[in-house]
Amino acid sequence: MKMKQIALLIAGLTTSAAAFAVPVTADEISNARQAGSLQQAWLSGASAPTRTVYEGWVGPGNGVGCDIGTSTIFSTQGGTANVPGSLGNFTAYACKRNGIVSVLYHTLDGGSLNAYAPHTVGTRLARVKFVGTGNGCTSSVAYSDPTNNKNNATVWKGCALIGEALPPAGTNAAVNGRNATAVATDPFAPQLPVGGFSDVEAALFPSSIGGGDVSSRGAESDANVGQVFGVAASIPLYRAMQAAQGISESGSSFDPALAPNISRSQYVAIAAAGGAANGDWTPILGAPSTQRVVVERRISTSGTQSSSNAYFLENPCANGAGASLPPSRAIDSNPDYTVNERSGSGNVKTALTDASNAAANTRNQFAIGVLSLENNWRLDSAASAGYRYLKVDGVHPETGDTENARVTATNGNYTFHMELKSFVRSNYAGAPAKTAFENAVVGQITQVLANPEAASCSVFPRGLTLNPLSGSACTLGVQVARMTNLGNNCSPAQFIQ
């Protein structure tokens, strides 16, 4: 009887502790550093799974992630946005994990390749300044996740950035030098990312820019999470394609069942260097148009761009006629064909929206590009909501699932779907020795990503899927894909019985 009473007392104390837990403060972070107990790591890479990475960091709660009620987010971005994934390219997450103050810095600048490039070709990235006392943050807002209150946090905005964002064309020796110097002047936070997440494997990036075989610099693993991608068009182009295909829809209605279709070969004609639609909409609309062809693509370090290259251009996945085609670049532009290389998905959405709002006589109304399906025009601000997804080879990524945009991918009907990778650097020569926390944190997040709690299945982030080999408790064909490419995004997916 006494043992039962003691157990109930302990349970009550635990519940009370969670109820009165407060978000970690900058002073607590500084105090933990001075005491030598602070756990820290720095991740870089893909932007698409940002919210999921944050939720993986938070985890199920005490003992398996952040102690409930202790989370704080730091962002260099201002404004009122408070949701991870909309806080810009430079953030840090802090909480207590088993009572120990812990911080995870997260840099998304440059995209997926930068999960690898800091270790393969020496790319030096910026990050949030050490988030202890005096980090320069200017204001705070509350993040309240209506689907899972374990993710709730205080969000500090306007925090100082150490280093500088990479230029749109990618890094160079001068930027690398300045960022290396800047980070070294902020020694209380990690000096080098320990790894991160990528939309695709390193082999889909050229070795000359940091991809290829990365085994000498660390371990690449399947993240057991998939990402759905789509072809997005400006609204005037979307309506023109509907008209050309005999589809009647107008006003504010954009039913995925009535979306116009683009075939893979038609997108190749637009996106490949020297393609048939480089300046002529005839292969898409069936007739010439006074509007120039505008391609809003991503920069070469982007996982979204590598996904597009692999899926449409078979680059670098295959050889022979019609394979390993080079994508169009900005230098291929001419008066009738404009290619813009954008550093982030947000830039692509804004550019497509600008095209939707352009006057017809500017000839800039018809624009097209690739986005990951975590982007939802229904929820974006007016400045970035002027895009709509097309069917690809007759299938729309949102059919029957406009909220989560994955069912056509999980059931195998929609195939523009890539499987993510995680990367953890080794203790190679010249790199600082990893701490036990750094060595474990990517694996811990990956484990939570691939195996969310059963209660979290229904709110698994939009556009993401789970690998059928991951052992997830979520539903096959809903959150869990029925197929996998077994870690090779160049290979056709195989159905798993």
TAJOZI-V369307 format. One line per field, one symbol per residue. psi: psi as a letter, one per 30 degrees, with the letter a starting at -180 (. if undefined). Layout:
psi=???
//
This chain:
psi=eeeeeeeeeeeeeeeeeeegklkkleeeeeeeeefgfkkllkllbkfegeeeeeeeeeafakfhbkkkggkkkkkfkaafkgkkfggafjlkkkakjhfkkkkjkjkgkfaefgfeeffeggkklllklkgakgfgkflllkjjjffjfffklkjklglkkjalkklefllleeeeeeeeeeeffifflkfkkfaakkfllfffkkffggbbjgfffakklkfgklkkllkklleeeeeeeeefggkjkabgkikefgklkkleeeeefefkkglfgigjfefefflllfklkjkjlllffkeeeeeeeeeefhjhfllakglhkklkleffklfgjkkkjkfleeeeeeeeeeefflkeffggfjllakllgfkjfffllffgghlkklkjhfkkfgkghfefhfefeffgekfiklklllkkllilkfkkkkleeeffeeeeeeeeefilkeffefgkkkfllkkfgfgkflkkfdekkflkghgjffkkkkkk.
//
